[in-house]
Amino acid sequence: MKANELMLNNWVLLHGKYYQVEDFRDGEVVEPIPLTEEILLKCGFKFMDYLFKYCGNDIELSYEDGNVYLLSGTYVETPSELSHIKHLHQLQNLYFSLCQEELKIEL
């Protein structure tokens, strides 16, 4: 994974354990955390209508069949598939971009 994908406080795997990025160290090998149902629940998503939804801060995201969708929000006119969002740090970065605050995660 590339260091330029990470922001402070992103969650990653370091030596097989969850680790929250506090600073960037050259040579450290970190791995992304794949989005799973368990991870989404820890991010505050709720399972509704056969898919996981997160509603908050005037946005609604859903997760279905391994894909994240932006369903509604201030600037959203039609639902959009965000096929590049496959890992937790990407979801964190998206949420921060949309809401200007960090996604609360309980790992």
C-alpha positions as CSV (number, residue, x, y, z in Angstrom):
1,M,0.0,0.0,0.0
2,K,1.2,3.5,-0.8
3,A,2.0,6.0,2.0
4,N,0.3,8.7,0.0
5,E,-3.1,6.9,0.5
6,L,-2.9,7.3,4.3
7,M,-4.0,10.2,6.5
8,L,-3.3,10.5,10.2
9,N,-5.6,8.3,12.3
10,N,-6.3,5.9,9.4
11,W,-6.6,2.3,10.6
12,V,-4.2,-0.3,8.9
13,L,-2.7,-3.7,9.7
14,L,0.8,-3.7,11.1
15,H,2.3,-7.1,11.9
16,G,-1.2,-8.6,11.7
17,K,-2.7,-6.2,14.3
18,Y,-4.9,-3.1,14.0
19,Y,-2.9,0.0,14.1
20,Q,-4.0,3.6,13.9
21,V,-1.5,5.8,12.0
22,E,0.0,8.4,14.2
23,D,3.0,9.3,12.0
24,F,4.7,8.0,8.9
25,R,7.9,6.0,9.2
26,D,10.0,5.1,6.2
27,G,10.3,1.4,5.7
28,E,7.3,0.4,7.7
29,V,5.2,-2.1,5.9
30,V,1.5,-1.7,6.6
31,E,-1.4,-3.4,4.9
32,P,-4.9,-2.2,4.3
33,I,-7.9,-3.5,6.2
34,P,-10.5,-5.0,3.8
35,L,-14.0,-3.8,4.3
36,T,-16.1,-6.6,5.8
37,E,-19.5,-6.8,7.5
38,E,-17.7,-6.9,10.9
39,I,-15.6,-3.8,10.1
40,L,-18.7,-1.9,8.8
41,L,-20.6,-2.6,12.0
42,K,-17.6,-1.3,14.0
43,C,-17.9,1.9,11.9
44,G,-21.5,2.5,12.8
45,F,-23.1,1.0,9.8
46,K,-26.5,-0.8,10.3
47,F,-27.8,-3.8,8.4
48,M,-31.1,-2.8,6.8
49,D,-33.0,-4.0,3.8
50,Y,-30.4,-6.6,2.8
51,L,-27.5,-4.2,2.8
52,F,-25.4,-2.1,5.2
53,K,-26.2,1.6,5.5
54,Y,-24.6,4.4,7.3
55,C,-26.6,7.6,7.7
56,G,-25.2,10.6,9.3
57,N,-24.0,14.1,8.7
58,D,-26.3,14.5,5.7
59,I,-24.8,11.5,3.9
60,E,-26.0,8.0,3.3
61,L,-23.6,5.3,2.3
62,S,-24.4,1.7,1.6
63,Y,-22.3,-1.5,1.2
64,E,-23.6,-4.3,-1.0
65,D,-21.7,-7.2,-2.6
66,G,-18.3,-5.7,-1.7
67,N,-19.1,-2.3,-3.2
68,V,-19.6,1.0,-1.5
69,Y,-22.4,3.4,-2.8
70,L,-22.9,7.0,-2.0
71,L,-26.7,7.2,-1.9
72,S,-27.5,10.7,-0.8
73,G,-26.0,13.8,0.6
74,T,-25.7,17.5,0.1
75,Y,-24.2,17.3,-3.4
76,V,-25.6,13.9,-4.5
77,E,-28.3,13.9,-7.1
78,T,-28.2,10.1,-8.0
79,P,-26.6,7.2,-6.2
80,S,-23.0,6.6,-7.2
81,E,-21.0,3.4,-7.0
82,L,-17.6,4.1,-5.5
83,S,-15.8,1.0,-6.8
84,H,-12.4,2.1,-5.6
85,I,-13.5,2.0,-1.9
86,K,-12.4,-1.5,-0.9
87,H,-10.5,-0.8,2.4
88,L,-11.1,0.9,5.7
89,H,-8.6,3.7,5.2
90,Q,-10.3,4.6,1.9
91,L,-13.7,4.7,3.6
92,Q,-12.2,6.9,6.4
93,N,-10.8,9.3,3.8
94,L,-14.1,9.5,1.9
95,Y,-16.0,10.2,5.1
96,F,-13.5,12.9,6.1
97,S,-13.7,14.5,2.7
98,L,-17.5,14.6,2.8
99,C,-18.0,15.5,6.5
100,Q,-14.8,17.3,7.6
101,E,-14.7,15.0,10.6
102,E,-13.3,11.5,11.3
103,L,-15.5,8.4,11.1
104,K,-15.9,6.9,14.5
105,I,-14.5,3.4,14.6
106,E,-14.4,1.0,17.5
107,L,-11.8,-1.7,16.7
